[in-house]
Amino acid sequence: MNLLAFAASNSKHSINKQLVTYAAQLIEEEGLLNETTVQILDLNDYEMPIYSIDRETEGGVPVAAQNFLEEIRKSDGLLVSFAEHNGSYTAAYKNVFDWTSRIDAKVFQGKPVVMLATSPGGRGGSTVLATAVAAAPRAGGELRGSLSIPSFSKNFDSEEGVLTHPELVTALRDVLTTFADDTARLSYG
Ligand SMILES: Cc1cc2nc3c(=O)[nH]c(=O)nc-3n(C[C@H](O)[C@H](O)[C@H](O)COP(=O)(O)O)c2cc1C
């Protein structure tokens, strides 16, 4: 079983990357999925010029977009944690998504997906998370659950790399268990 996890952020110190890495570890350490490997992808490896129809007409779609799509194709399921900028996706994520969608509008290619979000504030990126959740079917994502983690620094120990709020840990474990069960069923039949 190959899981792909990434933060929809290009920050080197991304709190969403910390969160999605923790979620991936929870799946591995608690054995929620048998024989699972998790690849943590970094959006910085897929940096491209800002999408424009003119650039596409002149030069086609950059190979990085093909590579991003290929990583999703090879996976059995996805964990994505969304950073929120001005109530929406980060420009970095939107750009990767826009270019990739020119190859295949179903960017998530029918894969089971868990969508997370966190921010330093009390809303925990819930606006961008709602956008991503609503867009999941159009993007070919089989949504298996979503969770926003508010007030990141209060609820997550960055030194240990763990979520510390007991009820949020339970909520995340519940979401990941549903995801793992469905992903196993899809893969093993
Ligand atoms: C340009 C910009 C806009 C932001 N807008 C929001 C926002 O609308 N809502 C929010 O909760 N946080 C907002 N933030 C704070 C981010 O949640 C914070 O920077 C967080 O660390 C981003 O996640 P990341 O570390 O995974 O990139 C904004 C930050 C920046 C730099």
The ligand as a MOL file (V3000), in Angstrom:
LIG
                    3D

  0  0  0     0  0            999 V3000
M  V30 BEGIN CTAB
M  V30 COUNTS 31 33 0 0 0
M  V30 BEGIN ATOM
M  V30 1 C -0.5030 35.8110 2.7520 0
M  V30 2 C -1.0470 35.0960 3.9560 0
M  V30 3 C -2.4150 35.0190 4.1390 0
M  V30 4 C -2.9360 34.3190 5.2320 0
M  V30 5 N -4.2820 34.2000 5.3550 0
M  V30 6 C -4.7780 33.4260 6.3350 0
M  V30 7 C -6.1860 33.1510 6.3900 0
M  V30 8 O -6.9680 33.6010 5.5820 0
M  V30 9 N -6.6360 32.3400 7.3810 0
M  V30 10 C -5.7770 31.7770 8.2960 0
M  V30 11 O -6.2500 31.0370 9.1670 0
M  V30 12 N -4.4690 32.0130 8.2780 0
M  V30 13 C -3.9400 32.8260 7.3090 0
M  V30 14 N -2.5930 33.0430 7.2440 0
M  V30 15 C -1.7170 32.4400 8.2620 0
M  V30 16 C -1.3940 31.0070 7.8620 0
M  V30 17 O -2.4240 30.1640 8.3530 0
M  V30 18 C -0.0410 30.6100 8.4550 0
M  V30 19 O 0.9750 31.3420 7.8120 0
M  V30 20 C 0.2120 29.1260 8.3640 0
M  V30 21 O 1.4860 28.8570 8.9440 0
M  V30 22 C 0.1600 28.6410 6.9270 0
M  V30 23 O 0.3130 27.2550 6.8740 0
M  V30 24 P 1.7140 26.5750 6.4630 0
M  V30 25 O 2.6790 26.8720 7.5970 0
M  V30 26 O 1.4040 25.1380 6.3460 0
M  V30 27 O 2.1700 27.1990 5.1740 0
M  V30 28 C -2.0550 33.7510 6.1710 0
M  V30 29 C -0.6650 33.8510 5.9800 0
M  V30 30 C -0.1650 34.5070 4.8890 0
M  V30 31 C 1.3380 34.5860 4.6930 0
M  V30 END ATOM
M  V30 BEGIN BOND
M  V30 1 1 1 2
M  V30 2 1 2 3
M  V30 3 2 2 30
M  V30 4 2 3 4
M  V30 5 1 4 5
M  V30 6 1 4 28
M  V30 7 2 5 6
M  V30 8 1 6 7
M  V30 9 1 6 13
M  V30 10 2 7 8
M  V30 11 1 7 9
M  V30 12 1 9 10
M  V30 13 2 10 11
M  V30 14 1 10 12
M  V30 15 2 12 13
M  V30 16 1 13 14
M  V30 17 1 14 15
M  V30 18 1 14 28
M  V30 19 1 15 16
M  V30 20 1 16 17
M  V30 21 1 16 18
M  V30 22 1 18 19
M  V30 23 1 18 20
M  V30 24 1 20 21
M  V30 25 1 20 22
M  V30 26 1 22 23
M  V30 27 1 23 24
M  V30 28 2 24 25
M  V30 29 1 24 26
M  V30 30 1 24 27
M  V30 31 2 28 29
M  V30 32 1 29 30
M  V30 33 1 30 31
M  V30 END BOND
M  V30 END CTAB
M  END
